[in-house]
């Protein structure tokens, strides 16, 4: 991980040389991710429980916690170094002190067999790749059981244009549909990525 102060984009976070987030437009990305989840969650409840997989910089949790009806946010992030850096040195992207937020320093693959219950699950983990389909298919089937309502997945960034017929996207949609989710594809153009961020939401 690298944090670079860029003239146009401000502080920018890179993972393995690929930009993940920056000061100037991170709100676009995380706002679109959260909107994708909450737009389709229409149940009348004042105590929404949310699980975030990944999101180590804390920005996804911050956007979720801005929703008045949210009573609990559990964030599962495997990389302790990322958490430490953003909590200690770059806390402007997060709201770490909110009492509704609980952070678990765990690998999701180590806990996905847990019995958990949430209204919304948000997975901001990785770019889905066809060669890893067996692994992430199992993951989706496990974490899909954590919610009876809504799951939103970040499915890819840096795409120059949307490709709804992409084999990977079709596979992810197929897995969700087999679990009883109706799927909705959404996107947001992120200037620092020079491309689109794509999100897939499954609703029961």
C-alpha positions in Angstrom: 0.0 0.0 0.0 1.2 3.5 -0.8 -0.3 6.9 0.1 0.8 9.6 -2.4 -0.1 13.3 -2.3 -0.9 14.1 -5.9 -1.4 17.7 -7.3 -4.8 17.0 -8.8 -6.3 14.3 -6.7 -4.8 15.0 -3.2 -3.9 12.1 -0.9 -4.4 9.0 -3.0 -4.3 5.4 -1.8 -2.7 2.7 -4.1 -2.7 -1.0 -3.6 -0.2 -3.0 -5.7 0.2 0.1 -7.9 -3.5 0.5 -8.6 -5.4 3.5 -7.3 -8.1 2.7 -4.8 -9.2 6.0 -3.4 -8.3 9.7 -3.4 -9.3 12.8 -1.5 -10.9 14.6 -4.5 -13.4 11.9 -5.6 -13.6 9.2 -3.0 -17.0 10.5 -2.0 -18.3 9.7 -5.5 -17.2 6.1 -5.3 -18.3 5.4 -1.7 -21.5 7.4 -2.2 -22.4 5.3 -5.2 -21.7 2.1 -3.4 -23.9 3.0 -0.5 -26.6 4.3 -2.7 -26.7 1.0 -4.6 -27.3 -0.8 -1.3 -29.9 1.5 0.3 -31.8 2.4 -2.9 -33.3 -1.1 -3.1 -33.7 -1.7 0.7 -37.2 -0.3 1.2 -38.3 -2.2 4.3 -39.7 0.0 7.0 -37.3 -0.6 9.9 -35.5 1.9 12.1 -32.8 -0.5 13.2 -30.9 -1.4 10.1 -27.9 -3.7 10.6 -25.1 -3.6 8.0 -22.1 -5.7 7.4 -19.1 -4.3 5.4 -16.6 -6.7 4.0 -13.3 -4.8 3.3 -13.4 -1.0 3.2 -10.2 -0.6 5.3 -9.9 3.2 4.9 -13.3 3.6 6.7 -15.0 5.6 4.0 -17.7 3.0 3.3 -18.5 2.8 7.0 -18.7 6.5 7.3 -21.2 6.8 4.4 -23.3 4.0 5.9 -23.3 5.7 9.3 -24.7 8.9 7.8 -28.0 7.0 7.4 -30.3 7.8 10.3 -32.0 4.4 10.5 -28.7 2.5 10.8 -28.2 1.0 14.3 -25.3 -1.4 13.8 -22.3 -1.5 11.4 -19.9 -4.5 11.5 -16.8 -4.0 9.4 -14.6 -7.1 8.6 -11.2 -6.1 7.3 -8.4 -8.7 7.1 -5.5 -6.2 6.7 -4.4 -4.9 10.1 -1.7 -2.7 8.5 -4.3 -0.9 6.4 -6.6 -0.3 9.4 -3.7 1.0 11.5 -2.5 3.5 8.8 -5.9 4.9 8.2 -6.9 5.1 11.8 -3.6 6.7 13.0 -2.6 8.9 10.1 -5.4 9.3 7.5 -8.6 9.4 9.6 -10.2 12.1 7.5 -12.0 9.5 5.3 -13.7 7.8 8.3 -15.7 8.2 11.5 -13.9 5.6 13.7 -15.4 6.9 16.9 -19.1 6.2 16.1 -20.4 3.8 18.7 -22.4 1.9 16.2 -19.3 0.7 14.4 -17.5 -2.5 15.3 -14.3 -3.5 13.5 -13.3 -7.2 13.1 -9.7 -7.8 12.0 -10.5 -11.1 10.2 -10.2 -12.7 6.8 -13.7 -13.1 5.4 -12.7 -16.5 4.2 -12.1 -17.5 7.9 -15.5 -16.3 9.1 -17.9 -16.8 6.2 -19.2 -20.0 7.8 -20.3 -17.9 10.9 -24.0 -17.5 11.5 -24.7 -13.8 11.1 -27.8 -11.8 10.4 -27.9 -8.4 8.7 -30.3 -6.4 6.7 -27.6 -5.3 4.2 -24.3 -6.8 3.3 -21.8 -4.7 1.4 -18.7 -6.3 -0.1 -16.0 -4.0 -1.2 -13.3 -6.6 -1.5 -11.7 -7.3 -4.9 -12.1 -7.3 -8.7 -13.8 -10.5 -9.6 -11.7 -12.6 -12.0 -12.9 -15.6 -14.0 -9.9 -17.7 -13.0 -10.9 -17.3 -9.3 -14.6 -18.1 -9.9 -14.7 -21.3 -7.8 -13.3 -19.4 -4.8 -15.5 -16.3 -5.0 -18.6 -18.4 -5.9 -18.3 -20.2 -2.6 -17.8 -16.9 -0.8 -20.9 -15.4 -2.3 -23.0 -18.4 -1.4 -21.8 -18.2 2.2 -22.1 -14.5 2.8 -25.4 -14.4 0.9 -26.9 -16.4 3.8 -26.1 -13.5 6.2 -28.9 -11.4 4.8 -32.5 -12.1 3.9 -32.8 -8.7 2.3 -30.0 -7.0 0.3 -26.4 -7.6 -0.8 -24.3 -5.1 -2.8 -21.0 -6.1 -4.4 -18.3 -4.0 -5.9 -17.7 -5.9 -9.1 -15.0 -3.9 -10.9 -13.4 -0.5 -11.5 -11.4 1.2 -14.2 -13.7 -0.1 -17.0 -13.8 2.4 -19.9 -17.4 1.5 -20.5 -20.1 -0.8 -19.0 -20.2 -4.4 -20.2 -23.4 -6.1 -18.8 -22.6 -9.1 -21.0 -19.1 -9.6 -19.4 -18.6 -13.3 -18.5 -17.5 -12.5 -15.0 -20.5 -10.2 -14.3 -22.9 -12.8 -15.8 -21.4 -15.5 -13.5 -21.8 -13.3 -10.4 -25.4 -12.5 -11.3 -26.1 -16.2 -11.9 -24.8 -17.1 -8.4 -27.0 -14.4 -6.8 -30.1 -15.4 -8.8 -29.6 -19.0 -7.8 -29.8 -17.8 -4.1 -33.1 -16.0 -4.8 -31.8 -12.5 -5.3 -33.1 -10.2 -8.0 -30.1 -8.3 -9.4 -29.6 -4.7 -10.3 -26.4 -3.3 -12.0 -25.4 0.3 -11.3 -22.3 2.3 -12.0 -20.5 5.6 -11.4 -17.8 7.3 -13.4 -14.8 7.9 -11.1 -12.4 10.5 -12.6 -9.3 9.4 -10.8 -9.9 5.8 -12.1 -10.4 7.1 -15.7 -13.3 4.7 -15.8 -16.4 3.3 -14.2 -16.9 1.6 -10.9 -19.6 -1.1 -11.2 -21.8 -2.4 -8.4 -24.2 -5.3 -8.4 -27.1 -5.4 -5.9 -29.1 -8.4 -5.0 -32.5 -8.0 -3.4 -34.9 -10.5 -1.9 
